[in-house]
Amino acid sequence: MSDAAQQIRQKLFAMQDESYRAFQCRLMPTVPPERVIGVRIPALRALARELAGTPEGEAFLGRLPHAYYEEDNLHGFLLERIRDYDAALAGVEAFLPYMDNWATCDTTSPRVFAKNTDRLLEPVRRWMDSDRVYTVRYGLGMLMRYYLDDGFRPEYLEWAGAVDSEEYYVRMMVAWFFATALAKQPEAAWPWVAEPWLSPWVRAKAIQKALESRRITPEQKQALRALRDSL
């Protein structure tokens, strides 16, 4: 390990919070406890701001895989600060095979993607077709984050609905996608939960998450409860 990488690791351990570590371990059963240091997200983001654009930060991004969960998250937060779309995309592509948990997957989103949604669509579709659990989840997450608002097209619902997986963290993201679609594109999304187009598990979870959402209107929730009770 280089001196710079060792110094970064020492900084992470200096920010360790044992109670938070125990909490994190309970939330992430796919991550071995020995890989978790216990550093809060705001502290990791502050460290990313400090390292972004520095030789130390660049060297850190070039070191994969990392040993610790927090190093993975720091990697993701450094990617978020890259301003060039092509560089950010290349960084994400290199990082995706090493994602092994929902938290790192869901918190890694380069800001420059928001300004390049037309170019991002092809990678999103490709990620959703991957055989890697967290690559598929990442693609679904990007589809949910960037394509359910002004740039929405009904075919995006078809893309998400076509994801066929028995993996819990993929199925849960499909359900989350459709719950969000119900809030943002209710007319287009309603048939996907009203009709048995999704697997029973995903359909039930989508309804559950929609009922828990503050973005769903009382009238929608009434219809969703009636639908749930009829299943």
C-alpha positions as CSV (number, residue, x, y, z in Angstrom):
1,M,0.0,0.0,0.0
2,S,1.3,3.5,-0.9
3,D,2.0,6.1,1.8
4,A,-1.0,8.2,0.6
5,A,-3.4,5.2,0.8
6,Q,-2.1,4.4,4.2
7,Q,-2.7,8.0,5.4
8,I,-6.2,8.0,4.0
9,R,-6.9,4.7,5.9
10,Q,-5.5,6.2,9.1
11,K,-7.8,9.2,8.7
12,L,-10.8,6.9,8.4
13,F,-9.9,5.0,11.5
14,A,-9.4,8.2,13.3
15,M,-13.0,9.0,12.6
16,Q,-14.3,5.6,13.8
17,D,-17.5,5.5,15.8
18,E,-18.0,2.0,17.3
19,S,-21.7,2.4,18.0
20,Y,-22.3,3.6,14.4
21,R,-20.2,0.6,13.2
22,A,-22.5,-1.8,15.0
23,F,-25.5,-0.1,13.5
24,Q,-24.0,-0.2,10.0
25,C,-23.2,-3.9,10.3
26,R,-26.8,-4.7,11.1
27,L,-28.0,-2.8,8.0
28,M,-25.6,-4.5,5.6
29,P,-25.7,-8.3,6.0
30,T,-23.8,-8.8,2.7
31,V,-20.7,-7.0,4.1
32,P,-18.4,-8.9,6.5
33,P,-18.2,-7.0,9.8
34,E,-14.4,-6.9,9.6
35,R,-14.7,-4.7,6.5
36,V,-16.6,-2.0,8.4
37,I,-14.7,0.7,10.2
38,G,-17.7,2.8,11.3
39,V,-17.4,6.3,9.8
40,R,-20.5,8.5,9.4
41,I,-21.4,9.6,5.9
42,P,-21.0,13.4,6.5
43,A,-17.4,12.7,7.6
44,L,-16.7,10.7,4.5
45,R,-18.2,13.4,2.2
46,A,-16.0,16.0,4.0
47,L,-12.9,13.8,3.4
48,A,-13.9,13.5,-0.3
49,R,-14.1,17.3,-0.6
50,E,-10.6,17.5,0.9
51,L,-9.1,14.8,-1.4
52,A,-11.0,15.7,-4.7
53,G,-8.6,16.8,-7.4
54,T,-5.5,16.1,-5.4
55,P,-2.7,13.5,-6.3
56,E,-3.7,11.5,-3.3
57,G,-7.3,11.4,-4.4
58,E,-6.4,10.4,-7.9
59,A,-4.1,7.7,-6.6
60,F,-6.9,6.4,-4.3
61,L,-9.3,6.1,-7.2
62,G,-6.7,4.0,-9.1
63,R,-6.6,1.5,-6.3
64,L,-9.2,-1.2,-6.6
65,P,-10.4,-3.2,-4.8
66,H,-10.4,-1.5,-1.4
67,A,-10.2,-3.4,1.8
68,Y,-12.9,-1.5,3.8
69,Y,-16.5,-0.5,3.2
70,E,-15.8,3.1,4.0
71,E,-13.0,3.2,1.4
72,D,-15.6,2.0,-1.1
73,N,-17.9,4.8,-0.1
74,L,-15.1,7.4,-0.2
75,H,-14.3,6.1,-3.7
76,G,-18.0,6.7,-4.7
77,F,-18.0,10.2,-3.2
78,L,-14.8,11.1,-5.0
79,L,-16.4,9.9,-8.3
80,E,-19.4,12.2,-7.6
81,R,-17.0,15.2,-7.7
82,I,-15.6,14.5,-11.1
83,R,-16.8,17.2,-13.5
84,D,-16.1,15.6,-16.8
85,Y,-18.8,13.2,-17.9
86,D,-16.5,10.7,-19.7
87,A,-14.1,10.5,-16.8
88,A,-17.0,10.1,-14.3
89,L,-18.5,7.3,-16.4
90,A,-15.2,5.5,-16.8
91,G,-14.7,5.7,-13.1
92,V,-18.1,4.3,-12.4
93,E,-17.6,1.5,-14.9
94,A,-14.3,0.6,-13.2
95,F,-15.9,0.6,-9.8
96,L,-19.2,-1.3,-10.4
97,P,-17.6,-4.8,-10.4
98,Y,-16.4,-4.1,-6.8
99,M,-19.7,-2.9,-5.3
100,D,-20.9,-5.5,-2.8
101,N,-23.7,-3.8,-0.9
102,W,-26.8,-1.6,-1.4
103,A,-25.5,1.4,0.5
104,T,-22.4,2.0,-1.7
105,C,-24.5,1.3,-4.8
106,D,-27.2,3.7,-3.9
107,T,-25.0,6.6,-2.7
108,T,-22.6,6.7,-5.8
109,S,-24.0,9.2,-8.3
110,P,-21.7,11.6,-10.1
111,R,-23.3,15.0,-10.3
112,V,-22.3,15.4,-13.9
113,F,-24.7,12.6,-14.9
114,A,-27.6,14.9,-14.3
115,K,-26.4,17.2,-17.1
116,N,-25.8,14.3,-19.5
117,T,-28.9,12.1,-19.2
118,D,-29.1,11.7,-23.0
119,R,-25.6,10.1,-23.0
120,L,-26.2,8.2,-19.8
121,L,-29.2,6.3,-21.1
122,E,-27.1,3.7,-23.0
123,P,-24.9,2.8,-20.0
124,V,-28.0,2.6,-17.8
125,R,-29.7,0.1,-20.1
126,R,-26.4,-1.9,-20.3
127,W,-26.0,-2.0,-16.6
128,M,-29.6,-3.3,-16.2
129,D,-28.7,-6.2,-18.5
130,S,-25.7,-7.2,-16.4
131,D,-25.3,-10.5,-14.5
132,R,-23.9,-8.6,-11.5
133,V,-26.4,-7.9,-8.7
134,Y,-25.2,-4.4,-7.8
135,T,-24.6,-3.4,-11.4
136,V,-28.2,-4.2,-12.2
137,R,-29.3,-2.3,-9.0
138,Y,-27.2,0.6,-10.0
139,G,-28.7,0.8,-13.4
140,L,-32.2,0.7,-12.0
141,G,-31.3,3.4,-9.5
142,M,-30.0,5.7,-12.2
143,L,-33.2,5.1,-14.2
144,M,-35.3,6.0,-11.2
145,R,-33.2,9.0,-10.3
146,Y,-32.9,10.7,-13.7
147,Y,-35.7,9.4,-16.0
148,L,-39.0,9.6,-14.1
149,D,-39.4,13.4,-14.4
150,D,-39.2,15.7,-17.5
151,G,-37.5,13.1,-19.7
152,F,-39.8,10.3,-18.8
153,R,-40.9,7.8,-21.5
154,P,-43.3,4.9,-20.8
155,E,-40.8,2.4,-22.2
156,Y,-38.7,3.0,-19.1
157,L,-41.3,1.3,-17.1
158,E,-41.0,-1.7,-19.5
159,W,-37.3,-1.8,-19.0
160,A,-37.6,-1.9,-15.3
161,G,-40.5,-4.4,-15.4
162,A,-38.4,-6.7,-17.7
163,V,-35.7,-7.1,-15.0
164,D,-36.0,-10.8,-14.0
165,S,-34.0,-11.6,-10.9
166,E,-34.4,-13.6,-7.7
167,E,-31.8,-11.5,-6.0
168,Y,-33.3,-9.6,-3.1
169,Y,-31.4,-6.3,-3.7
170,V,-32.4,-6.3,-7.3
171,R,-36.1,-7.1,-6.7
172,M,-36.3,-4.5,-4.0
173,M,-34.9,-1.8,-6.3
174,V,-37.5,-2.8,-9.0
175,A,-40.2,-2.3,-6.3
176,W,-38.7,1.0,-5.3
177,F,-38.6,2.1,-8.9
178,F,-42.3,1.4,-9.4
179,A,-43.3,3.0,-6.1
180,T,-41.4,6.2,-7.2
181,A,-43.0,6.0,-10.6
182,L,-46.4,5.9,-9.0
183,A,-45.6,9.2,-7.3
184,K,-44.1,10.9,-10.4
185,Q,-45.9,9.3,-13.3
186,P,-49.1,7.9,-11.8
187,E,-51.1,7.4,-14.9
188,A,-48.4,5.4,-16.7
189,A,-47.3,3.5,-13.6
190,W,-50.7,2.5,-12.2
191,P,-51.3,-0.4,-14.7
192,W,-48.0,-1.9,-13.6
193,V,-49.2,-2.5,-10.1
194,A,-52.9,-2.9,-10.9
195,E,-52.3,-5.7,-13.4
196,P,-50.2,-8.9,-12.7
197,W,-47.3,-7.8,-14.9
198,L,-44.7,-7.8,-12.1
199,S,-43.9,-10.8,-10.0
200,P,-46.2,-11.1,-6.9
201,W,-43.3,-10.2,-4.5
202,V,-42.2,-7.1,-6.4
203,R,-45.8,-6.0,-6.9
204,A,-46.6,-6.3,-3.2
205,K,-43.4,-4.5,-2.2
206,A,-44.0,-1.7,-4.7
207,I,-47.5,-1.2,-3.2
208,Q,-46.1,-1.3,0.3
209,K,-43.4,1.3,-0.4
210,A,-45.9,3.5,-2.2
211,L,-48.2,3.4,0.8
212,E,-45.3,4.4,3.0
213,S,-44.4,7.4,0.7
214,R,-45.3,11.0,1.5
215,R,-45.3,11.7,-2.2
216,I,-48.4,9.5,-2.8
217,T,-51.7,11.4,-2.5
218,P,-54.4,10.2,0.0
219,E,-56.6,9.3,-3.0
220,Q,-53.8,7.2,-4.5
221,K,-53.2,5.4,-1.2
222,Q,-56.9,4.6,-0.9
223,A,-56.8,3.0,-4.3
224,L,-53.6,1.2,-3.4
225,R,-55.1,-0.2,-0.2
226,A,-58.1,-1.5,-2.1
227,L,-55.8,-3.1,-4.6
228,R,-53.6,-4.6,-1.9
229,D,-56.6,-6.1,-0.1
230,S,-57.9,-7.6,-3.3
231,L,-54.7,-9.5,-4.1
